[in-house]
Amino acid sequence: RKVWLKDSWRIALDEIEKEYAVYAKLRAKDVPNVAEMLCGGDVVGGPGQRTLTPDYVDAPWRRGEVDILPHCHYRLVLGSFGRPLKDFRSTKELVGVVRDALVAHWEAFSRAGVLHRDISGGNILIVQDDKTTHGVLIDWDMSKDMTVDAPSLIKWRIGTWRFMSAAILRQSDKPHEYCDDLESFEHVITYHILRYRP
């Protein structure tokens, strides 16, 4: 069986839910068109699994005013394997796949209270089963649990620049809303048609 292994460094802040926990929540709520998570977790034990730079933020020799975020090494194994969105074979396939990702986005928001916040061409896969093709929305590592009413402590824009909403680009401290992700879907379709149309 082919699987996809994501080996990455997540931002280790309490405000950002662990991606594998988000996948588990989405699965528990039967959200469609989301990659199947087989397993995942932080890499523990041994040196080098957490960044050390944040430990020196208050060091007397430090210069500059740059926010340094802690990161943690983690791995995620997904059962969904597909083509990148840019490899669509027709405009009909592109629009259908993005529609499936949009359904996943809406169902995640309405059933589980999860907002993706990083809609981009790289986060939508074209998955082909025996005779059907459908879209899958992946990369939930920057998502937010909207059922928790807490102010965001993050002081930077979340998302992929070329697909961000105009409102987020104009006002960097604007809270990310559902409508911002909807606009990102529109940018994904426009960008991919103009750049990659076969």
N, C-alpha and C positions, 0 to 999 in steps of 0.2 A: 504494500500500500504506500502510495506517495503521500508525504506529509510536508508541511512547511514549518521550519524551525526559525523562530525569531529570536535572535541573540542580541540583546540591546542593553542600554543603560537608561533606566527610568528615572525621572525626577523623584527623589525620595522626600516628598512633602506629604503631610497628613491630608492636605486639601485635595491632592490628586489621588483618586482611587486606583489601586493596582489593576492593571489591564486584565489579568486573569480573573480577578474578582468581578470585573464588569462583564466579561464573557459569561461567567457563571450566572450572574444576575439575569442577563438577557436570555440565556437558555432556560432558566427557571420560569421566565415569563413567556416562553414560546415565541420569541421574536423571530420572524422569518428573515431569510436572506442575510444571515450573519454567519461568519465562518464557525465551524464546529471546533471548539477548543478541546483538545485531548488531555493536555496537562500544562501546567505552568507554575512558576514560582521564582522567588529570589534565589540567586546562587549564594549558598552559605558556606562558611568554612574556608579557611585559607586566606592569605593576604590578597589584597587587591580587588575585593568584591564591592567595596564602597569607596567613593572618592574621598580623599583626605583634604583637598583644598579648602572646603568650608571650615575646617578646624582652625585655619589660620586667618580667618576674616578679621579678628580683633588683635592680631599680632602687632607689636609696636613697629615693626619694620615694613608693614603693609602700606602701600601708597595707592591713591585713587579711590573712587567711589563706585565700584562695580559690584552689583549683586552677584554673589556666587552661590549657586544652588547645589545641594547635595544630590548625588546620583548613586543608584544601586544597580548592580549587574543582575539581570534577570533573563529568563528564557521562557518561551511560550511555544507550544507545539499545536498547530492547527491542522485539522483534517481536510480543510478546503484548499484546493490547489487550482490555480487558474492562470489565464493569460492577463497581462497588464491591459488596462483600458485602452491604451494607445494602439493596441493591436486589433481593434475592432475591424470586422470585415465588411460592414455596411453601416450606413447611417441608421437604418432600422435596428440593427443589433446594438449600436451605441445607445440609442434612446431607450430601448427595452432594458438594457443592463443598468443604465442610470435610474430608470423608473424603479427597478427592483431594489436598488440601493436606497432610493427615496422612500420606498415602502418600509425597508428595514429601519431607516432613520425615524420615520413617523411612529412605527410600532415601538421602537426603543424608548422614544420620548413619551408616548401615551401610555404604554403598559408598564414600563420600568422607571420612568422619570429620568432617563439618561439622555443628555445632549452630547452629540459627538464632538463638535467644535473644531474638527480638522477635515472637512470635506474637501477632497482633492482627487485628481485623476489617479494618483498613486495609491489611494485607499479604496478603490473600487476594482474588484477582479471580475473577469469574464470566466465563469465556470461552465464547462460543457460536460453534461452527463451523456448517456447513451444517444439520445436524439434531441435533447433540449439544451438550450443555452440560457443562463440566467446570471444576474449580477449578485455579488456578495460585497457587503460593506465590511471593511477590516480596519485595523489600527484604532482601537478605542482607548489608547493610552493617554490622550488629552481630554477625554470626556469628563463631564461633570454630572453629579447626581443632583438633579434639580429639585428633588424632594427635601433636600437639606437647605434650610434658609440661613446661609452663612455668607458674609461678604467675602469676595475673592481677595486673597492675599497676594495673588500673582500680579506683578507689575509689568507684564509684557503681553504682547499680542499673541494669541494662540491661533495657529492655523498655517496654511501654506500661502505665502504672500499673493501669488497670482490668482488664487481662488477666493481670497477674503472678500467680505462684503465692503461696499464703499463706506458704510457707516463705521465699521471697525477701523478701516484705514484712515479715515478722517479724525477719529477720536479714539486714541489708543487706550484710554481708561474706561471706555464704554463696556458695560457688561455684555457678554456674549449671549445672544438670544436665539430662539428657534428661527426667526426670520433671517438672521445672518447666515445660518447654514443653508436655508432654502436658496438664498441668493448665490451661495457657493456652488450649489448644484447647477444653476443656470450657467455660471462661469465655466464649470467643467464641460458642459455640453458645447458651448460656444468655442472654447479653446480647442477641444479635440476635433471638432468639425473643421475649423479653420486650419489647424496645423497638421492633422493626420488623416483627413478624409481620403479613403482609397480611390 
